[in-house]
Amino acid sequence: MTGIHNNHRTDRERQSEAALSRSRGESLEGLLCDLRDQELRRIKAYARNESAEGQSIGDELDRARQHEEIEFKVSLLELSERLLAAITSALARMRESKFEVCEECEQPISPARLQSVPMAKYCLDCQREIEVAEERHKIRARITQARSSSLFDTYAAQSETVKERGIKRFHIPRAKGAPPI
């Protein structure tokens, strides 16, 4: 009789957890839809503002400021588009019942993380690992770039090319009988 009672209680707990999960999912879906609508309005506003602004002719400083302002607006637009893509992806994962599962380790994503970052694809641990790996990659790229742009390396590469082609780099005329330099 005790075993039946425990099974019944477990079923009730499961039903309660499922209802809570559905409720949480519905509230997150509403939040995602609100965020999506907000980003769509923002993108439309960027487009309206850009088309309303005319090209004013001014001096070089005015044109530089306009160019800088355009670059800033483009970066804001790109940010909104990436956010909109992440929201759309989260809504698609929600429809596929893959929303609360980390895409990397396939473990559940904590409700607190989903509440704070509703479009999260990774659990907190996997997200940290991804960010650390990306940072390492950026550092390696910077080091590689710094090494390849070194003046010494550039000179050494030119010297190798000169040696391969058999070209004498400098011809300094010497007086007869003068020792080699």
N, C-alpha and C positions, 0 to 999 in steps of 0.2 A: 504494500500500500504506500509505503514511503517512496519507493521508486517511481510509482505512477505520479505521485504528487510533485516530485522533483522534475519529472519530464514535463508535466503540465505547466509548472512554474517556468521552466526553461522555454517552452513554447510561448508563454505569455511574454516573457522577456524578449524573445526574438521578435514577436509581433510589435512590441513596444519600440524596440530598436529600429525595426523596419519603418514604422510610422514616423519615428523621429528623423530617420535618414531621408524619407520622402519629404517631410516637412522642411528639413534643412536644404535639400536639393531644390525644392520649389522656391524657397527664399533666395538661394544663390542664383537660381535661374532668373528670378525677377531682378536681382541686382545686376547680373550680367546683361540682361536686356536693357536695363536703365543705362548702364555704362556704354553699351553699343549705341543706343540712341543719342547719348551725349556726345560720343565721338563723331557720329554721323553729322550732328548739328555743327560741331566744331569744324569739321572738314568743309561743310557747305559754307560756313561763315568765312573760312579762309579763302574759298573760291570766290565768294561774293566780294569780299574786300579787295582781292587782287584784281578782279575785273573792274571794280569801281575806281581804283586808283589809276590815274593817267600817268604817262611818262612826262615828267616835268624836265625841262631843259635848264640846266644850271651849270655852274662851274665844276671843275674837277672834283672838288670836295663834296659838292652835292651829289654828284654821280657816285662817288665812293660810298657815301652814306646810304644812298638808295641801293647800291649793290649789296652792302652789308645787311641792310634790312631785308632784302629779298632772300639772301642766304639764310637768315634767321627764320623767316617765315617758311621757307622750304624745309628746314630742319624740323620745325614744329609740325608741319604737315606730314612729313615722313614718320615722325614719332606717333602721331595720331593714327596713321595708316597701319603701323606695326601693332599698336594697341588694339585697333579694330580687328586686325587679323587674329591676334591672340584671343580676343573675346569670341570671335566667330568660331575659332577652333575649340574653345572651351564649351561652347553651346553644342557643337557637333559631338564632342566627347560625352557630353551629358546625355544626348539623345541615344548614343551607343552604349550607355551605362559604363563608360570607362572614365568618368569624370573624377571620381575620388581615388583613383589608382595612379600611382607614380609610373610614368612611362619608362623609367630606367630600371627600377628594382621591382616593380609590380606590387609594392606594398601600399597599404592605404595612406593617403595624404591626410594629415591631421585636420580636423574640422576648424581649429583655430587658424591654421595656415590658409585654408580655403576661404575663411571669413575675411582675412586680411588681404589675401591675394587671390581673388576668385578665379582668375584664369591660370593658376599655377598648374604646370604639367608634371612637376617633380616634387617629391617630398623634400623637406628641409635639408636632410643629409645629402641627398643626391644633388640638389641645387648648389650646395656649398662645394661639393666635389667638382661639379661642372665649372663653377666660377673660378676655383683655384686652378683647374686645368687651363681655362681660357687665359687667366693672368700669366701663367707660366709660358704659354704659347706666345703671348704678346711680348713678354720679356725676351724670349729666345729670338723672336723676329727683330726686336730692337737691337739686340747684340749682333745678330747676323748682319743687319743693315749697317750698324756702326763699323763692323769689321770690314765690310765690303766698300765702305766709303772712306776708309783710311787713306790719307795721302801716301803713306809708305806702300800700302798694297797697290795703289794705283801706279806709283812709280815702278814697283817691282814687276807688275804685270806688263807695263810698257817696256821695261828692260828685257823681259823674257821675249816679247814680240820682236824687239830689235835684234836680240841674239839669234832667234829662230830664222829671221830673214837675212842674217849676215850683214846687217847694216852697221856701219860705224856711226856712232852717235855724234861724236864731235871730232872734227879734224883740226888739229892744232898744228900749224906748220912749225917745223923745227929747223934750226940752223944746222948746217952740215957738221957732223961730229958731236952734236949735242946729245946728252944722255936722254933715254926715253923717260917720259913723265909717268 
